[in-house]
């Protein structure tokens, strides 16, 4: 794994991110299973008072701790965009799960430097599970629940556990590729949002293939998955980018990439 940038204030950044995750957890928990109502955004995805309140709280902590950094959040956009360092946050990734009382949503906090994810946190407030990834370091799993932050060896798609959040996130151009991968995999499970990536980092899932993903959906996941021994790319095997095609392929074993990618994007591999 590549090293952190020279002069990077590792401890200050990590402390700020952990403090923000603590605050988000304290904000989100009182709303869980309390009949919170949702509004539909322009893309038809739901948003609640919990999403908005948590994002405001996260922004307040990060701005106070490291005022020179930019912040981008799903609900309130970008501020301080001139800095090469940018926080990217999703206060509740998996709002549908949150609304229906499922503890498989999570808070995502990432820090990017020149668009490259350096730090990522997945926090599940209800179960008390937290994954912390920092570029160049092994992922940490902070929880009283069992789990070792290390992906498992599985280089054969036919033995792999495949996961995706929901069939409806697979748009028409990408559905044939996913179906081909699902047919080749051992088994396909649905649901999980960011929580599934935490499970991949614990060696419970081997492949996650999704599309229509925004930067706040995947930025925090990259250091967590990579720090546990996995990889994250787009479906064609290219590095993830904010201006990419929205596909995300997370693998516990990098040996899966050639076969998985050839099933997902056969034309790209054929060329």
Buried (B, 14 or more C-beta within 10 A) or exposed (E): EEEBEEEBEBEEBBEBBBBBBBBBBEBBEEBBEEEBEBEEEEEEEBBBEBBBBBBBBBBEBBBEBBEEBBBBBBBBEEBBEEBEBBBBBBBBBBBBBBBEEBBBBBBBBBBBBEBBBBBBBBBBBBBEBBBBBBBBBEBBBBBEEEBEBBBBEBBBBEEBBBBBBEEEBBEEEBEEBBBBBBEBBBEBEEBBBBBBBBBBBBBBBBBBBBBBBEBBBBBBBBBBBBBBBBBBBBBBBBEBEBEBBBBBBBBBBEBBBEBBBBBBBEEBBEE
